[in-house]
């Protein structure tokens, strides 16, 4: 596929996991991809993986918790590839834990990167996206719709991103900028690996059994793969997904039961 030929995309938090898969997929579909995360070594590995298959990519290492980083990554993308068409806000992990155990620092850290980082990058990118009738996509999470006792901070951050999506979508109609959000459920990332290892240790079972019990206990079809989310993202920001606007799209194997 080459339906993103001539487009430039920024993917935040793209050194691993879902962000890495999104960057690779967008490049496969023809986009010139700018990756950003805090670790330059892992970013370089993703760039090499993309360029090895004739894709176009560049990376900049920065911390989106720092306010000036938003304009830096946008300026880097425009300077490197001449334009900006797509912004995928993927960066940010949030703190898990019971409400009474989470400190002020835990709450501040949870919002600093995933929410405020996305706000700043989107604000910096908006004029460029407006010029190109571009797209903004927030990678939020199923916990924004169905929060739980062990996920009060993350659920609050994700819910905030969903509300922001709806608010920006209205502005996007005026400015010709597509705005949507994707809510991944449980996806095979480093964080899931830790949870599965805990199940293995506590129950004395192997990885395959731990995965089966996790899926059964979660009431979902299966554990998702980063590439599942990447394929959906590529569709949404591609020409065939342009009628999607202000949409909060669940991709969670059936985890979200609410209407």
N, C-alpha and C positions, 0 to 999 in steps of 0.2 A: 504493500500500500504506500501511496505517496500523496495522501490527501492533505498533508500539512506542508507541502513543498512551498518554500518561500516564506514560511512563518518562523518567528523567533519566540521561544518559550523560556521563561524562568521557572525552575522547579526548586523550591526551597526544601531544605532537609533531604537532599538527594544523594547523600553518600552511602545510604544503605536502606534496606527494607522497602517500604512502599514507594518512597521518593525515588530511590534508585530505579525501581522497576518502571515508574512513570517516565523518568528521563530517558531510559533506554527505549521504551515504546514510542514516545513522541519523536525521538530521533529516527527510529525505524520507519515511522510514517512520514518522514521528510523534513521535520522541523529542525532548526538550528537551536540547540538547547544550551542554556546557561544553568549550571549547577552551583548551588551554594550550600555550605554547611560549615561547621567549625573546624573540621579536620582536613587539611589539605591532602594528606596521603591517601585517604580513602576516596576523596573526590577525584584525584588523579587516576585512580584505578577505574572509576566509572567512565571518565573521559576516554581512557585507553580502550575500554570495552566498546564504546560507541564508535570511536574512530577506526577501530580494527575492522568494522563492518561497513566502512565508508560513510558513517554518519558524521555530523558536524556538532561539536560540543566544545565548550570552554567552561572553566570553573574558577570560582573566587571563594576563598576561605574567609569567613567572617562570622560574627556572632550577632544574630538579629535581635538579641536583647538590648544591644547598644543602638541608640536612636539613629545615629548617622549611618548605620549599616544599610538601611533601607534604600537611601539614595545612592549609596555606593554600588549595590548590586544592580540597580536599574541603570545607572550611568554606565556600568561595565557592559551590560547587555547591549545597550544602544551603541556604545562605542565599538564593541567587538563585531556586531552583526548588522548595525545600521538601523534597527527598528525593534519594536517590541509588540507582539501580538497576543501572547498568552502568558498568564501568571497562574501558577499552581502553588497555592499556599499549603504546604505539607509539613513544614518544620514544627517541632514541638512535642515533647512528652510531658504528661502531667503526673502529679504525685498521687499514688494510691494510698488508701488508709482510712480508718474510721474518722469521723468528723472530729471527735474530741482529741484525737491524736495529732491532727494536722496543725502545724504552727502557722503563724503569720508568714514566715519565710516560705513554707510549703505552698501556701496560697499565692503569694507573690510570684514565686518561681513558676507555678503552673500557668498563670496568666501572662507572664513576661514575654515568653517566646511564642507560644501557640496563638494567643489572642492579640496582644499588642504588637508582636512582630508582624503578624499578618495585616493588622491595621496599617502599620507604617509602610510596609512594602506596597500594599494596594494603593495607598494614597500617593506614594511616589510614582507608581506605574500608571496611574489613571490617565494623566494627560496623553501619554504615549498610546495607551490602549484606545483612548477616545479618537485619536487620529487614525487608527487602523481598524476601527470597529472590532476591537479585540475581545478577549475572554478572561474572566477571573473565575477561578475555581478554588473553593475552600475544601480541604480534606478535614472534615470534622470527626464524627464518630458516633456509633450507635448509642453511646451513653448520653448524648445530648437529648435524645428522645426518651430513653428509659434509664434514668440514673439509678444507682444502687448505693447501698450503705457503705461499700468499700470504694466508691468512686465519686464522692461528693465534689471534689475539686475539678476532676476531669469532666464530669457531667456538666458542671456549671460553665466551664470554658467552652465545651462543645455546644451547649445550648446558646451561649453568647454568639458563637460563630454562625449558628443557624439564624438567629435573629438579625445579625449583621447582613447575612446573605439576602434576606427579604428586603431589608432597608436599602441596600445598595442596588438591588435589582430594579427598584423603582427609579432610582437615579440613572441606572444603566439604560432604561428605555429612552430617556431623554438624550443620553450621551452616546447611544449606540454601542454600549459595552455589555456583553453577555455576562451574567453573574449566576453561579450555581454552587451547590455544595454536595459532596458525596460523603456518606456516612459508612465507613467500613465497620464490619463486625470484627470477630476474632480472625486475625490474619497471622500467618506463620512468619513472625519476626523474632528478633532477639528477646523481646519482652515475653512473648509466648513461650519461647524455649525455657526461660527461667521458671515459668508457671508449671510447665510440663515436668521439668526436673523435680520440682517440689512434690508433685503428685507421685512421681516414680519413687522418690525417697520415702514419703509418708506411707505409701501403700505397698511398697516392695514389689513393684511391677516394672515391666520393660516399657520402652517408648511407645510401641504400637498399642499396648493395652492402655497406657495413660491417655493417648490420643482418643481412643474409643470411649473411655469413661468421661473425658472432658466433653466430647461431642454430645454424648447421651445426657450428661448433666446440664449442658447448656441449651438443649432443645433445638439444635440447629442441624442442617443437612450435612455439613462438614466444616473443617477448618479451611479458611480462605487462603489463597496464595497472593503475594504482592502483584503478580501478573494479572490476576482477576481485576483488581482495582485499576491497574494501569490500562487495561483494555477498555474499561468503562470511561475513564478519563479521556482517552484518545477519541472515543466516540463523541462525548459531550462537547469537547472543544473543537472537534472537526466539523466540516460543512454539514454533515447529516444530523448533527446534534444542535444546530443553531436555534431550533424552535423551543428547546429547553431554556427556560429563563425563570430565575427565582425558585428553581426546583431544589428540593432537599431529598436526595436520592439515597435510599438505603440499599447497601449491598452487604448483607450480613448473614446469609444462609437461613433467614427466617427468625432471627433473634428478636427483632422488633415486632411486638404483638399489638401495639397500639395503632389506632386508626389515624 
